[in-house]
Amino acid sequence: MKFTQSDQDREVKRWFADGGDLRFRFDYDLNEESVVFDLGGYQGWFAERINERFKSKIYVFEPYIPFYEDMNAKFKEESNIKLFNYGLSNVNGNLEFVKSNDGSHLLECENGKPTNDNSELVEIKSFSETYKSLCIDTIDLLKINVEGAEYAIMKDIFENNLQSKIRNFQIQFHYLSEKSIDDLSLIRKELSKTHIQKWNYEFVWESWELK
């Protein structure tokens, strides 16, 4: 099965026609005691609105230094928002972050160095190890938008039996190749054992809630 550019365009149009960014992405039962993980903080839009609505305990992970520094300035007065200048995956190490107009993405490093002037090495850490080191029990909302690393993160979550520790998943899966279809199918099959899919816009955003 292929997922074409036409399919992608259709799903994106459907998302915006339904007002997805404001209608769905903040429709969760959260409060000041809730724990929210924002993986791929970018420039802080999601964290900012979660904070405005719920004042939750927000953990933002952003490996790209310019984005991290922007958020550090934006949230310096918000003691409930904690920023981390690394990304999450299923291993510890470095990846190449390529910033481009048509979508930034992560790549394996070649000889431990960036491949072009429009990229830099960024630090990544294991999701499971980070979760344990922060001494957190339940994550009320885990938002993931990490330019393709979501497959590795979900693998790490399943391998360490952490899915039941996460009440809600909000994930943007990226279509990287035809293999992405099979990988996503396996993730959904595993996730459906503990969670119910609330809504889905294919390779745009989807949300899962603990049964």
Secondary structure, 3 states (H helix, E strand, C coil): CCCCHHHHHHHHHHHHHCCHHHHCCCCCCCCCCCEEEEECCCCCHHHHHHHHHHCCEEEEECCCHHHHHHHHHHCCCCCCEEEECCEEECCCEEEEEECCCCCCEEECCECCECCCCCEEEEEEEEHHHHHHHCCCCCECEEEECCCCCHHHHHHHHHHCCCHHHECEEEECCCCCCCHHHHHHHHHHHHHCCCEEEEEEECCCEEEEEEC
